[in-house]
Amino acid sequence: MTVTVGGLVPQAAYDVAVIGAGVVGCAIARALARHPSLRVAVVEAQDDVGQGTSKANTAILHTGFDAVPGSLEARLVREGARQLAAYADESGIPVEPVGALLVAWDEEQLAALPRLAEKAGHNGYRDARLWGHAELRDAEPHLGPGALGALHVPGESIICPWTTTLAYATQAVRHGVDLHLNSPVEQLSRGPRLHHLRTARGTLHARHLVNAAGLHADILDRQLGHDDFTVTPRRGQLIVFDTFARALVRHILLPVPTALGKGVLVAPTVYGNVLLGPTAEDLDDKRATGSTADALALLREKGRRILPGLLDEEVTAVYAGLRAATEHDDYRITAHPDQSYITVGGIRSTGLTASLAIADHITGLLAGNGLELGPTRDLEPVRMPNLGEAFPRPHQQPRLIAADPEYGTLVCHCERVSRGEIRDALASTIPPRTVDGLRRRTRARAGRCQGFYCGATVRALFEGAQA
Ligand SMILES: Cc1cc2nc3c(=O)[nH]c(=O)nc-3n(C[C@H](O)[C@H](O)[C@H](O)COP(=O)(O)OP(=O)(O)OC[C@H]3O[C@@H](n4cnc5c(N)ncnc54)[C@H](O)[C@@H]3O)c2cc1C
């Protein structure tokens, strides 16, 4: 098992290097780990997996009911959703099949719902049903006045995005993939047989290259001579409401979509909170993950119409993620066989859902580019710590606590995170490098006090493990 965070990167050439340890890059690495004869590296700029767009989204496992029929995205979302639901079950990634309601607030939107049901059918999703006003009110009694009807999409689920990326990466590393963190690729070049990836930690060499660099995929693509797309970061700001708000909403409440995207939604999270967002703002800056007063005010205004009671609830946090939007409507996945190179660009709003199907697709393209995959093996399953409210947490399990009292000693009281869970995360295959990384593995400091009560203890435990 190799995870490196410092020192020089290895000199011996890899069969495949994957740039980017987001949910997509980690899924690709995991798929390649099925082939034991391959030497695979993941090269990541930051100090943890899933630190880019993959950590800041709306965490919905989509059915793909509203994708553009016939597009690559539609196929990979449809297949990926099924694959990820099964994988989550096997790996302990929390998923709740709460279903979605596309709510119509005026006659025009109401008239659009049958077309959306038809589109769902074209995407192979046949369970969507039109609901009248009364049915909608019964299902969501706290909706604001003026909701006329809805399209019910029972297959939409909520999922933990942090555990998903970590599960893929953990499984990949346990099966021999090298994960090089803190290794921003500054320059790419191709010799007669090898790619050369110049990083801050030396130059890494690989026969085949996969560019899964998310927001930066276009920059790396240009270094290899391609000019197929430009990433325009599309910021999505969100507000997280405290767990007391959870009783107000049972489904994912979606608006009728517009050309700019899926619009502002209200959705429960697997951690027991409620999300309001995201915005859709096209920006120039690929680091602009801040929140703005104007956008938060806009979200509150939209939220007031959807679920008026939500605005009386406490806000736990705000955050923003950047979608890797491009000038094209579909993913920009391109194989360049003459360069033994694959671009995985433009994975905008659905990459979490589609990740496992994207990984299978890329494996096929690598083989098409001439990579000898060699024999295939089944991967040893991983079992991830449960971060979901709908499943038993360690502090709720008397037998577990009797066997190991650390699971009964709460450190973060808001999120009910025990010392045992923090200890396990710090000793895991890919341990966190910051207290924020620890939060994404345990929920410690993610609750209503945002670490005011437990922050010092969490930091002491974290620093103790680094010593
Ligand atoms: C607001 C919002 C809501 C969303 N909601 C959903 C949803 O509900 N469901 C869903 O399925 N999807 C959703 N998405 C989309 C989903 O989050 C993305 O499609 C997915 O996270 C993309 O993953 P990625 O691995 O391609 O990119 P990233 O997670 O950004 O990973 C790319 C990685 O590459 C690294 N990198 C970049 N340049 C270099 C370099 N030069 N050298 C080394 N490393 C580099 C970065 O550090 C980063 O870690 C949403 C996105 C946003 C922003």
PDBQT file of the ligand as one rigid body, heavy atoms in Angstrom, charges set to zero:
ROOT
HETATM    1  C1  LIG A 501     -22.712  22.693  -6.748  1.00  0.00    +0.000 C 
HETATM    2  C2  LIG A 501     -22.515  21.329  -7.340  1.00  0.00    +0.000 A 
HETATM    3  C3  LIG A 501     -23.486  20.354  -7.182  1.00  0.00    +0.000 A 
HETATM    4  C4  LIG A 501     -23.308  19.079  -7.718  1.00  0.00    +0.000 A 
HETATM    5  N1  LIG A 501     -24.224  18.105  -7.438  1.00  0.00    +0.000 NA
HETATM    6  C5  LIG A 501     -24.014  16.843  -7.871  1.00  0.00    +0.000 A 
HETATM    7  C6  LIG A 501     -24.911  15.823  -7.512  1.00  0.00    +0.000 A 
HETATM    8  O1  LIG A 501     -25.867  16.044  -6.755  1.00  0.00    +0.000 OA
HETATM    9  N2  LIG A 501     -24.704  14.569  -8.008  1.00  0.00    +0.000 N 
HETATM   10  C7  LIG A 501     -23.656  14.289  -8.837  1.00  0.00    +0.000 A 
HETATM   11  O2  LIG A 501     -23.557  13.152  -9.288  1.00  0.00    +0.000 OA
HETATM   12  N3  LIG A 501     -22.752  15.246  -9.161  1.00  0.00    +0.000 NA
HETATM   13  C8  LIG A 501     -22.909  16.504  -8.685  1.00  0.00    +0.000 A 
HETATM   14  N4  LIG A 501     -22.013  17.494  -8.994  1.00  0.00    +0.000 N 
HETATM   15  C9  LIG A 501     -20.905  17.177  -9.896  1.00  0.00    +0.000 C 
HETATM   16  C10 LIG A 501     -19.787  16.419  -9.225  1.00  0.00    +0.000 C 
HETATM   17  O3  LIG A 501     -19.470  16.963  -7.963  1.00  0.00    +0.000 OA
HETATM   18  C11 LIG A 501     -18.579  16.467 -10.165  1.00  0.00    +0.000 C 
HETATM   19  O4  LIG A 501     -18.971  16.041 -11.458  1.00  0.00    +0.000 OA
HETATM   20  C12 LIG A 501     -17.453  15.583  -9.691  1.00  0.00    +0.000 C 
HETATM   21  O5  LIG A 501     -17.113  15.866  -8.354  1.00  0.00    +0.000 OA
HETATM   22  C13 LIG A 501     -16.245  15.777 -10.590  1.00  0.00    +0.000 C 
HETATM   23  O6  LIG A 501     -15.217  14.976 -10.104  1.00  0.00    +0.000 OA
HETATM   24  P1  LIG A 501     -13.785  15.067 -10.735  1.00  0.00    +0.000 P 
HETATM   25  O7  LIG A 501     -13.002  13.976 -10.121  1.00  0.00    +0.000 OA
HETATM   26  O8  LIG A 501     -13.900  15.117 -12.214  1.00  0.00    +0.000 OA
HETATM   27  O9  LIG A 501     -13.252  16.508 -10.326  1.00  0.00    +0.000 OA
HETATM   28  P2  LIG A 501     -12.575  17.006  -8.963  1.00  0.00    +0.000 P 
HETATM   29  O10 LIG A 501     -13.254  16.487  -7.773  1.00  0.00    +0.000 OA
HETATM   30  O11 LIG A 501     -12.468  18.486  -9.073  1.00  0.00    +0.000 OA
HETATM   31  O12 LIG A 501     -11.141  16.344  -9.008  1.00  0.00    +0.000 OA
HETATM   32  C14 LIG A 501     -10.110  16.800  -9.851  1.00  0.00    +0.000 C 
HETATM   33  C15 LIG A 501      -8.818  16.693  -9.079  1.00  0.00    +0.000 C 
HETATM   34  O13 LIG A 501      -7.745  17.004  -9.931  1.00  0.00    +0.000 OA
HETATM   35  C16 LIG A 501      -6.771  17.670  -9.175  1.00  0.00    +0.000 C 
HETATM   36  N5  LIG A 501      -5.896  18.422 -10.107  1.00  0.00    +0.000 N 
HETATM   37  C17 LIG A 501      -6.238  19.463 -10.895  1.00  0.00    +0.000 A 
HETATM   38  N6  LIG A 501      -5.175  19.884 -11.591  1.00  0.00    +0.000 NA
HETATM   39  C18 LIG A 501      -4.132  19.090 -11.233  1.00  0.00    +0.000 A 
HETATM   40  C19 LIG A 501      -2.776  19.049 -11.598  1.00  0.00    +0.000 A 
HETATM   41  N7  LIG A 501      -2.257  19.900 -12.478  1.00  0.00    +0.000 N 
HETATM   42  N8  LIG A 501      -1.983  18.131 -11.019  1.00  0.00    +0.000 NA
HETATM   43  C20 LIG A 501      -2.479  17.238 -10.119  1.00  0.00    +0.000 A 
HETATM   44  N9  LIG A 501      -3.782  17.252  -9.735  1.00  0.00    +0.000 NA
HETATM   45  C21 LIG A 501      -4.592  18.157 -10.290  1.00  0.00    +0.000 A 
HETATM   46  C22 LIG A 501      -7.578  18.572  -8.258  1.00  0.00    +0.000 C 
HETATM   47  O14 LIG A 501      -6.828  18.980  -7.125  1.00  0.00    +0.000 OA
HETATM   48  C23 LIG A 501      -8.751  17.679  -7.910  1.00  0.00    +0.000 C 
HETATM   49  O15 LIG A 501      -8.557  16.974  -6.712  1.00  0.00    +0.000 OA
HETATM   50  C24 LIG A 501     -22.149  18.786  -8.474  1.00  0.00    +0.000 A 
HETATM   51  C25 LIG A 501     -21.161  19.763  -8.635  1.00  0.00    +0.000 A 
HETATM   52  C26 LIG A 501     -21.327  21.015  -8.046  1.00  0.00    +0.000 A 
HETATM   53  C27 LIG A 501     -20.238  22.019  -8.145  1.00  0.00    +0.000 C 
ENDROOT
TORSDOF 0
